[in-house]
Amino acid sequence: MLIDDIRALLAAPSPDDSRPFLERLDATLTEGYAQALALEAERWRLERRLGEVARAGGDGAGEELTSIGKRLNTTDG
C-alpha cells in the first residue's frame, strides 16, 4: 500500500548512496500521484452520474442515489 511505502521510506536509515533512495522516492511519489488522479476521476464520474440520476428521477432513483452517495463517501475516504 502506498502509505506503507511512504512510512518505510521515512523510517529507512540514511543510505550511503542516495541514488537508490531517490529512485524509490520518485517511484513512490509517481504512484501516489497516479492514485490521486484515479480517485479524482472516479469522483468526477460519480458526481456526473449523481446529476444524471437526479435529473432523470424515476423508479429506483432513490436507491441509485444512495448507492452513488456511499461510493462518493468511500472515494473521499
C-alpha positions as YAML, in Angstrom:
chain: A
units: angstrom
residues:
- id: 1
  name: MET
  ca: [0.00, 0.00, 0.00]
- id: 2
  name: LEU
  ca: [1.22, 3.49, -0.77]
- id: 3
  name: ILE
  ca: [1.05, 4.74, 2.83]
- id: 4
  name: ASP
  ca: [3.19, 1.79, 3.95]
- id: 5
  name: ASP
  ca: [5.75, 2.59, 1.24]
- id: 6
  name: ILE
  ca: [5.95, 6.21, 2.38]
- id: 7
  name: ARG
  ca: [6.36, 5.19, 6.02]
- id: 8
  name: ALA
  ca: [9.12, 2.74, 5.06]
- id: 9
  name: LEU
  ca: [10.95, 5.44, 3.11]
- id: 10
  name: LEU
  ca: [10.71, 7.87, 6.01]
- id: 11
  name: ALA
  ca: [11.87, 5.28, 8.56]
- id: 12
  name: ALA
  ca: [14.77, 3.99, 6.46]
- id: 13
  name: PRO
  ca: [18.25, 4.81, 7.74]
- id: 14
  name: SER
  ca: [20.20, 7.37, 5.77]
- id: 15
  name: PRO
  ca: [21.66, 5.45, 2.82]
- id: 16
  name: ASP
  ca: [25.33, 5.69, 1.83]
- id: 17
  name: ASP
  ca: [24.36, 6.07, -1.82]
- id: 18
  name: SER
  ca: [21.35, 8.34, -2.20]
- id: 19
  name: ARG
  ca: [20.57, 7.26, -5.77]
- id: 20
  name: PRO
  ca: [18.51, 4.13, -4.89]
- id: 21
  name: PHE
  ca: [16.67, 6.09, -2.21]
- id: 22
  name: LEU
  ca: [15.86, 8.88, -4.65]
- id: 23
  name: GLU
  ca: [14.68, 6.38, -7.24]
- id: 24
  name: ARG
  ca: [12.41, 4.69, -4.68]
- id: 25
  name: LEU
  ca: [11.14, 8.08, -3.55]
- id: 26
  name: ASP
  ca: [10.41, 9.12, -7.13]
- id: 27
  name: ALA
  ca: [8.57, 5.84, -7.81]
- id: 28
  name: THR
  ca: [6.53, 6.23, -4.63]
- id: 29
  name: LEU
  ca: [5.59, 9.82, -5.47]
- id: 30
  name: THR
  ca: [4.66, 8.83, -9.02]
- id: 31
  name: GLU
  ca: [2.44, 6.03, -7.70]
- id: 32
  name: GLY
  ca: [0.82, 8.46, -5.26]
- id: 33
  name: TYR
  ca: [0.09, 10.99, -7.99]
- id: 34
  name: ALA
  ca: [-1.42, 8.24, -10.16]
- id: 35
  name: GLN
  ca: [-3.67, 7.10, -7.31]
- id: 36
  name: ALA
  ca: [-4.76, 10.66, -6.58]
- id: 37
  name: LEU
  ca: [-5.64, 11.23, -10.24]
- id: 38
  name: ALA
  ca: [-7.59, 7.96, -10.38]
- id: 39
  name: LEU
  ca: [-9.58, 8.93, -7.26]
- id: 40
  name: GLU
  ca: [-10.29, 12.36, -8.69]
- id: 41
  name: ALA
  ca: [-11.50, 10.84, -11.97]
- id: 42
  name: GLU
  ca: [-13.75, 8.42, -10.08]
- id: 43
  name: ARG
  ca: [-15.20, 11.29, -8.03]
- id: 44
  name: TRP
  ca: [-15.96, 13.31, -11.18]
- id: 45
  name: ARG
  ca: [-17.59, 10.28, -12.78]
- id: 46
  name: LEU
  ca: [-19.75, 9.65, -9.69]
- id: 47
  name: GLU
  ca: [-20.77, 13.31, -9.41]
- id: 48
  name: ARG
  ca: [-21.73, 13.38, -13.09]
- id: 49
  name: ARG
  ca: [-23.81, 10.20, -12.61]
- id: 50
  name: LEU
  ca: [-25.39, 11.68, -9.48]
- id: 51
  name: GLY
  ca: [-26.60, 14.66, -11.54]
- id: 52
  name: GLU
  ca: [-27.90, 12.42, -14.33]
- id: 53
  name: VAL
  ca: [-29.90, 10.24, -11.93]
- id: 54
  name: ALA
  ca: [-31.25, 13.24, -10.02]
- id: 55
  name: ARG
  ca: [-32.42, 14.90, -13.26]
- id: 56
  name: ALA
  ca: [-33.97, 11.72, -14.67]
- id: 57
  name: GLY
  ca: [-35.71, 10.64, -11.48]
- id: 58
  name: GLY
  ca: [-38.00, 7.66, -11.93]
- id: 59
  name: ASP
  ca: [-38.24, 4.26, -10.32]
- id: 60
  name: GLY
  ca: [-35.15, 3.16, -8.44]
- id: 61
  name: ALA
  ca: [-33.59, 6.64, -8.50]
- id: 62
  name: GLY
  ca: [-33.54, 6.80, -4.72]
- id: 63
  name: GLU
  ca: [-31.66, 3.52, -4.44]
- id: 64
  name: GLU
  ca: [-29.13, 4.55, -7.06]
- id: 65
  name: LEU
  ca: [-28.65, 7.97, -5.45]
- id: 66
  name: THR
  ca: [-27.98, 6.24, -2.12]
- id: 67
  name: SER
  ca: [-25.51, 3.89, -3.78]
- id: 68
  name: ILE
  ca: [-23.69, 6.75, -5.50]
- id: 69
  name: GLY
  ca: [-23.57, 8.71, -2.24]
- id: 70
  name: LYS
  ca: [-21.97, 5.76, -0.45]
- id: 71
  name: ARG
  ca: [-19.42, 5.36, -3.23]
- id: 72
  name: LEU
  ca: [-18.60, 9.07, -3.04]
- id: 73
  name: ASN
  ca: [-18.04, 8.75, 0.71]
- id: 74
  name: THR
  ca: [-15.73, 5.79, 0.11]
- id: 75
  name: THR
  ca: [-13.82, 7.71, -2.57]
- id: 76
  name: ASP
  ca: [-13.48, 10.73, -0.29]
- id: 77
  name: GLY
  ca: [-12.16, 8.50, 2.50]
...
